[in-house]
Amino acid sequence: MKCLFVTVGTTSFDDLIARITAHDSLQIIQSLGYNRLVLQVGRGSVVPEPFRTESFTLDVYRYKDSLKEDLEKADLVISHAGAGSCLETLEKRKPLIVVINEKLMNNHQLELAKQLYKDGHLFYCTCSTLPGMLQSMDLSTLKCFPPGQPEKFSAFLDIVVGLKK
């Protein structure tokens, strides 16, 4: 079973959930060999109906105490750009696509995603460019994030959000 896990954390990111479950996106996901899609939808109002066919399963939930199990089972993670979700995914050495929520103002998330992309750890896109990203990405080009260095990550975050120079 090849699994794609999508997480929005504790927030609401209906555009991402709607985009990833659109017919064209589901076709792309299946063409890439994924036969399971797990959605963590948070506070969102877009809550797709779970389904199961012979070749594909869609599972949906709002929250769990921990995303650890879903991250471990995932072959690819698509996440909102929350620092916690990004760090947890990268520490599990999972390939990551971060989807930027363009509706958020003062978007520190974009800065974080850009820097982690520049360092070769993830891909990032917007909801509208997600299908193209799925089709064009080469996961083999991603570099592993150095594990167990939360102090480096938090120092990096301080710089990104302008707390330190």
Secondary structure as UniProt FT lines:
FT   STRAND          3..7
FT   TURN            9..10
FT   HELIX           14..20
FT   HELIX           23..31
FT   TURN            32..33
FT   STRAND          36..40
FT   TURN            42..43
FT   STRAND          51..52
FT   STRAND          57..61
FT   HELIX           68..73
FT   STRAND          76..79
FT   HELIX           83..91
FT   TURN            92..93
FT   STRAND          96..100
FT   TURN            102..103
FT   HELIX           108..118
FT   TURN            119..120
FT   STRAND          123..126
FT   TURN            127..129
FT   HELIX           130..136
FT   HELIX           139..141
FT   TURN            147..148
FT   HELIX           150..160
FT   TURN            161..162
//
